[in-house]
Amino acid sequence: EVQLVESGGGLVQPGGSLRLSCAASGFTFSSYDMHWVRQATGKGLEWVSVIGNAGDTYYSGSVKGRFTISRENAKNSLYLQMNSLRAEDTAVYYCAGSKNYMDVWGKGTTVTVSS
Amino acid sequence: DIVMTQSPDSLAVSLGERATINCKSSQSVLYSSNNKIYLAWYQHKPGQPPKLLIYWASTRQSGVPDRFSGSGSGTDFTLTISSLQAEDVAVYYCQQYYSTPFTFGQGTKLEIK
């Protein structure tokens, strides 16, 4: 079964850090580009970052310089290191896989940034 | 950045009737070297991850009912549900994967009239 499972979400204070993980199974992880997409409560989907199967990385303007995406193909795992967190980063974070369009999605992990 | 604009923001349609959602990109998402349109449609229900419905603007994902169809070219695209079913109540998003950042439209909330 194709599966992505996110973990690492939680409550963090403004200015703090959090590391999200995404464990993949049931498909050839190393051949997929991997994304993070988020949705704040009551808002739409927002693309956050992608790491290509060759390791190239791209970020949205709202997180560039604060978030770092990485992957470990030997462990079929994707990560998102989030630093200098702000209240507006509060959201459900989904990992997703693509070869072009995103056709594999996890169920999401919730990040809350609040004092 | 490519801006994706959907219309309407919300839509109420009677069961069995047609639902049409529009999406406009601020620049072309047609890649001329392979003649493919880098546009996808997703269905998102509360408490669930987004579900891919349509890719390459008009190709239905495996397992998606044939009442869902996508069309369009250049910068204007349409998602059509030919005969609305109760389980189609959701928010629908278009998304371009032509260039980073891979932007989504703001979403269209579809309800039953």
Interface residues (C-beta under 8 A of the other chain):
Chain A: H35 V37 G44 L45 E46 W47 V50 Y58 Y59 S60 G61 Y94 A96 S98 N100 Y101 M102 D103 W105 G106 K107 G108
Chain B: D1 Y38 A40 Y42 H44 Q48 P49 P50 K51 L52 Y55 W56 Q61 V91 Y93 Q95 Y97 T100 P101 F102 T103 F104 G105 Q106 G107
